[in-house]
Amino acid sequence: MKKNSGWILYPLSSFRNGSNAFDWFVREGEKCGYSIQVLCCERFVLVSELGNNRLLYEGVPVSEWPAFVLMRGYEEELSAHLERNGVRVINSTLSMHLSRNKFLTHQVLVQQGIPIPRTLFNVDREYDYACLSGIFGNSRFVLKAVEGSKGEQVRLISSQSQLQDALDALDKPCLAQEYIAESHGRDLRVWVIGDRVAGCVLRRSETRFVSNFSQGGKASAFPVNERISNLAVGSARALGLEFAGVDLLFCNGDYTVCEVNGNAGFRSLCSIENMGPEDRNIPAALFDYIRRTGYMSEANH
């Protein structure tokens, strides 16, 4: 294992989209003294045989394992394979599993006493609008896929026809969630690295009830107070995430946790012109965190 080496693993779709974060990660890693490789998850072959778990990359056996890996996707088999060979994986396989499934996320947060909107799982065509709106005590509620990001597959429902259309489009059991009117078209995205908030923005949309940057929302800097920090860091810690994007909704003068993303992008933070470069540099903060906390994987603690 090479002590100062690290991999950043992306799904093939990220390479097709021409993400400009690749060079940024490599550059910031080098500043911290690390040799960084950006690799594609789908190009690995995992080999398990008696007494050995091996890896091939593009058909070639991997002879030197990295000290750490930053997972920028949800490939659990690959992540677990690395962990079982003593590689520190950020984020861990279990934490990514919990954060990818929104209902598992909410189960954990509730257990830790962290506020969330009321959420129902396994909603399908057996439920009608009158039933669900009655449960929420509101003529509007949110329907979303159990797995998803970037505000995709999220619908605001206010009629039976909208519910039917949404269920047809999602075509699988869904989450129904309490609609928080106070937060319509706005929320906070808070980035957490370790036990610290690394950035916070207010996201707004003038045309949609979701405010994700990828859905056309606009971002502006937002001051972090103790409440925001405690909710964001506490949510990431509850799920075991070392790097997370925590989405907070405005609710009754306070905040409630909408989602916790273990594969958080940070384009919205980069878009804010009146912030200093050091306040937007998530890759630099990540590598500084790795340097401070060492290389040993949780499996070897």
C-alpha positions as CSV (number, residue, x, y, z in Angstrom):
1,M,0.0,0.0,0.0
2,K,1.4,3.4,-1.0
3,K,1.0,5.8,2.0
4,N,0.7,9.0,0.0
5,S,-1.5,7.7,-2.8
6,G,-5.2,8.1,-3.3
7,W,-7.9,7.2,-5.8
8,I,-10.9,9.2,-6.7
9,L,-13.5,6.8,-8.2
10,Y,-16.3,8.1,-10.4
11,P,-19.0,6.2,-12.3
12,L,-18.7,6.2,-16.1
13,S,-21.5,8.7,-16.5
14,S,-19.3,11.4,-14.8
15,F,-16.6,10.9,-17.4
16,R,-19.2,11.2,-20.2
17,N,-20.4,14.5,-18.7
18,G,-16.9,15.9,-18.8
19,S,-16.8,16.9,-15.1
20,N,-14.2,19.6,-14.4
21,A,-13.7,18.5,-10.8
22,F,-11.2,15.8,-11.8
23,D,-8.2,18.2,-12.3
24,W,-9.3,20.2,-9.3
25,F,-9.1,17.1,-7.0
26,V,-5.7,16.1,-8.5
27,R,-4.3,19.6,-8.1
28,E,-5.4,20.0,-4.5
29,G,-4.2,16.5,-3.6
30,E,-0.8,17.3,-5.0
31,K,-0.6,20.4,-2.9
32,C,-1.1,18.2,0.2
33,G,1.7,15.8,-1.0
34,Y,-0.6,13.1,-2.4
35,S,-0.4,11.3,-5.7
36,I,-4.0,11.1,-6.9
37,Q,-5.5,9.0,-9.7
38,V,-9.0,9.5,-11.1
39,L,-10.4,6.1,-12.1
40,C,-13.7,4.8,-13.5
41,C,-15.7,2.4,-11.2
42,E,-17.0,0.3,-14.1
43,R,-13.5,-0.5,-15.4
44,F,-12.6,-2.5,-12.2
45,V,-13.1,-6.3,-12.0
46,L,-13.4,-7.6,-8.5
47,V,-11.9,-11.0,-7.8
48,S,-12.6,-13.1,-4.7
49,E,-10.8,-16.4,-4.4
50,L,-9.6,-18.6,-1.5
51,G,-7.5,-16.5,0.8
52,N,-7.5,-13.4,-1.5
53,N,-9.6,-10.5,-2.7
54,R,-8.0,-8.9,-5.8
55,L,-8.7,-6.1,-8.3
56,L,-8.1,-5.8,-12.0
57,Y,-8.3,-2.4,-13.6
58,E,-8.9,-2.4,-17.4
59,G,-7.8,-6.1,-17.3
60,V,-4.5,-5.5,-15.5
61,P,-4.0,-6.7,-11.9
62,V,-3.7,-3.9,-9.3
63,S,-0.4,-4.4,-7.6
64,E,-0.3,-1.4,-5.4
65,W,-3.4,-0.4,-3.4
66,P,-3.9,3.2,-2.5
67,A,-3.9,4.5,1.1
68,F,-7.4,6.0,0.7
69,V,-10.2,6.3,-1.8
70,L,-12.8,9.0,-2.3
71,M,-16.0,7.4,-3.6
72,R,-17.9,9.7,-6.0
73,G,-20.5,7.0,-6.7
74,Y,-22.5,4.3,-5.0
75,E,-20.7,1.2,-6.2
76,E,-21.1,-0.8,-2.9
77,E,-19.4,-4.0,-4.0
78,L,-16.3,-2.1,-5.1
79,S,-16.3,0.0,-2.0
80,A,-16.6,-3.0,0.3
81,H,-13.8,-4.8,-1.7
82,L,-11.5,-1.9,-1.0
83,E,-12.4,-1.8,2.7
84,R,-11.8,-5.5,3.2
85,N,-8.2,-4.9,1.9
86,G,-7.5,-2.3,4.5
87,V,-8.1,0.8,2.3
88,R,-9.8,3.8,3.9
89,V,-12.9,4.6,1.9
90,I,-14.6,8.0,2.1
91,N,-17.5,7.6,2.5
92,S,-17.7,4.1,3.9
93,T,-19.9,1.4,2.2
94,L,-22.4,1.4,5.0
95,S,-22.7,5.2,5.3
96,M,-23.3,5.5,1.5
97,H,-25.9,2.7,1.6
98,L,-27.8,4.5,4.4
99,S,-27.6,7.9,2.7
100,R,-28.6,6.7,-0.8
101,N,-31.9,5.2,0.5
102,K,-33.9,8.2,1.8
103,F,-36.1,6.2,4.1
104,L,-33.1,4.5,5.7
105,T,-31.7,8.0,6.2
106,H,-34.9,9.1,8.0
107,Q,-35.0,6.0,10.2
108,V,-31.5,6.8,11.5
109,L,-32.1,10.5,11.9
110,V,-35.3,9.9,13.9
111,Q,-33.5,7.4,16.1
112,Q,-30.9,10.2,16.9
113,G,-33.6,12.8,17.7
114,I,-32.9,14.8,14.6
115,P,-36.0,16.6,13.1
116,I,-37.3,15.5,9.7
117,P,-40.6,16.1,7.8
118,R,-43.1,13.3,8.4
119,T,-42.3,10.6,5.8
120,L,-44.2,7.5,4.5
121,F,-42.4,4.7,2.7
122,N,-43.9,2.1,0.3
123,V,-46.5,4.4,-1.2
124,D,-47.9,2.9,-4.4
125,R,-51.1,2.8,-6.4
126,E,-53.1,1.3,-3.5
127,Y,-53.0,4.8,-1.9
128,D,-55.2,7.6,-3.2
129,Y,-54.8,11.4,-2.8
130,A,-57.6,11.7,-0.2
131,C,-55.9,9.1,2.0
132,L,-52.4,10.6,1.9
133,S,-53.5,14.2,2.2
134,G,-55.6,13.1,5.2
135,I,-52.5,11.5,6.8
136,F,-50.5,14.7,6.3
137,G,-53.4,17.0,7.2
138,N,-52.5,19.2,4.2
139,S,-53.9,19.4,0.7
140,R,-50.4,19.2,-0.7
141,F,-47.6,16.7,0.0
142,V,-44.3,15.7,-1.7
143,L,-43.8,12.4,-3.6
144,K,-40.2,11.3,-4.4
145,A,-38.2,8.3,-5.4
146,V,-36.5,6.4,-2.6
147,E,-33.2,6.8,-4.3
148,G,-32.3,9.9,-6.3
149,S,-30.5,13.3,-6.2
150,K,-30.3,16.7,-7.8
151,G,-34.0,17.3,-7.1
152,E,-34.9,14.8,-9.8
153,Q,-38.0,12.5,-9.4
154,V,-39.5,14.9,-6.8
155,R,-43.1,16.0,-7.3
156,L,-45.5,18.3,-5.4
157,I,-48.9,16.7,-5.3
158,S,-52.2,18.5,-4.8
159,S,-54.7,16.3,-6.7
160,Q,-55.5,12.6,-7.5
161,S,-54.4,13.1,-11.1
162,Q,-51.0,14.5,-10.1
163,L,-50.5,11.6,-7.7
164,Q,-51.4,9.1,-10.5
165,D,-49.1,10.8,-13.0
166,A,-46.2,10.8,-10.5
167,L,-46.7,7.2,-9.5
168,D,-46.8,6.2,-13.2
169,A,-43.6,8.2,-13.9
170,L,-41.7,6.8,-10.9
171,D,-43.1,3.2,-11.4
172,K,-41.9,1.9,-8.1
173,P,-42.8,2.3,-4.4
174,C,-42.1,5.9,-3.3
175,L,-41.7,8.2,-0.4
176,A,-44.6,10.5,0.5
177,Q,-43.4,13.4,2.6
178,E,-44.8,16.3,4.5
179,Y,-44.9,19.6,2.5
180,I,-43.2,22.4,4.3
181,A,-44.8,25.6,2.9
182,E,-42.3,27.9,4.7
183,S,-39.5,26.4,2.6
184,H,-41.3,26.4,-0.8
185,G,-38.6,27.2,-3.4
186,R,-35.8,27.6,-0.9
187,D,-33.5,25.5,1.3
188,L,-30.0,25.3,2.7
189,R,-27.3,23.1,1.4
190,V,-24.7,22.5,4.1
191,W,-21.4,20.7,3.4
192,V,-19.9,18.7,6.2
193,I,-16.3,17.4,6.3
194,G,-15.6,15.4,9.4
195,D,-16.9,17.3,12.4
196,R,-16.9,20.7,10.7
197,V,-19.2,22.7,8.3
198,A,-17.2,23.3,5.2
199,G,-19.7,25.6,3.4
200,C,-23.4,26.7,3.4
201,V,-25.5,28.2,0.8
202,L,-29.1,29.3,0.5
203,R,-30.7,27.9,-2.6
204,R,-33.7,29.6,-4.2
205,S,-36.0,29.0,-7.1
206,E,-38.6,31.4,-8.4
207,T,-40.4,28.8,-10.5
208,R,-40.3,25.5,-8.7
209,F,-40.8,24.3,-5.1
210,V,-37.4,22.5,-5.3
211,S,-34.4,24.8,-5.3
212,N,-31.6,22.5,-6.4
213,F,-28.9,24.1,-8.4
214,S,-29.1,21.4,-11.0
215,Q,-32.8,22.3,-11.4
216,G,-32.2,26.0,-12.1
217,G,-32.0,27.2,-8.5
218,K,-29.8,30.1,-7.6
219,A,-27.3,30.0,-4.7
220,S,-26.1,32.7,-2.3
221,A,-23.9,32.6,0.8
222,F,-25.6,31.9,4.1
223,P,-24.2,32.4,7.6
224,V,-23.8,29.3,9.7
225,N,-25.1,29.5,13.2
226,E,-24.8,26.9,16.0
227,R,-28.2,25.3,15.2
228,I,-27.3,24.8,11.5
229,S,-23.9,23.4,12.4
230,N,-25.3,21.0,15.0
231,L,-28.0,19.7,12.7
232,A,-25.7,19.2,9.7
233,V,-22.8,17.7,11.5
234,G,-25.1,15.6,13.7
235,S,-26.9,14.2,10.6
236,A,-23.6,13.3,8.9
237,R,-22.3,11.7,12.0
238,A,-25.5,9.7,12.6
239,L,-25.1,8.1,9.1
240,G,-21.3,7.6,9.5
241,L,-20.6,10.0,6.6
242,E,-17.2,11.8,6.6
243,F,-18.2,14.0,3.7
244,A,-21.8,15.0,3.2
245,G,-24.2,17.5,1.8
246,V,-27.1,18.1,4.2
247,D,-30.2,19.8,3.0
248,L,-32.2,21.7,5.6
249,L,-35.7,23.1,5.1
250,F,-37.0,26.2,6.9
251,C,-39.7,25.1,9.3
252,N,-41.5,27.1,12.0
253,G,-38.6,29.4,12.6
254,D,-36.2,26.5,12.8
255,Y,-34.9,23.9,10.4
256,T,-35.7,20.3,9.6
257,V,-33.5,17.8,7.7
258,C,-34.8,17.0,4.2
259,E,-32.0,14.8,2.8
260,V,-28.4,13.8,3.5
261,N,-26.3,13.2,0.4
262,G,-23.2,11.1,0.7
263,N,-22.1,11.9,-2.8
264,A,-22.6,15.6,-2.6
265,G,-21.7,17.9,-5.5
266,F,-20.5,21.4,-4.8
267,R,-21.2,23.4,-8.0
268,S,-23.6,25.7,-6.2
269,L,-20.9,26.7,-3.8
270,C,-18.5,27.4,-6.6
271,S,-21.0,29.7,-8.3
272,I,-20.9,32.3,-5.6
273,E,-18.7,35.2,-6.7
274,N,-18.5,37.1,-3.4
275,M,-16.9,34.3,-1.5
276,G,-13.1,33.9,-1.3
277,P,-11.6,30.9,-3.1
278,E,-10.6,29.3,0.2
279,D,-14.3,29.3,1.3
280,R,-15.3,27.4,-1.9
281,N,-12.5,24.8,-2.0
282,I,-14.1,21.6,-1.0
283,P,-11.3,19.4,-2.4
284,A,-8.7,21.2,-0.4
285,A,-10.7,20.8,2.8
286,L,-11.2,17.1,2.1
287,F,-7.5,16.5,1.6
288,D,-6.7,18.5,4.7
289,Y,-9.2,16.4,6.6
290,I,-7.6,13.1,5.3
291,R,-4.2,14.4,6.3
292,R,-5.4,15.2,9.9
293,T,-7.2,11.9,10.4
294,G,-4.8,9.4,8.9
295,Y,-5.3,6.5,6.5
296,M,-6.5,3.5,8.5
297,S,-9.9,2.2,7.4
298,E,-12.7,1.7,9.9
299,A,-12.5,-2.1,9.2
300,N,-9.0,-2.1,10.7
301,H,-9.7,0.1,13.8
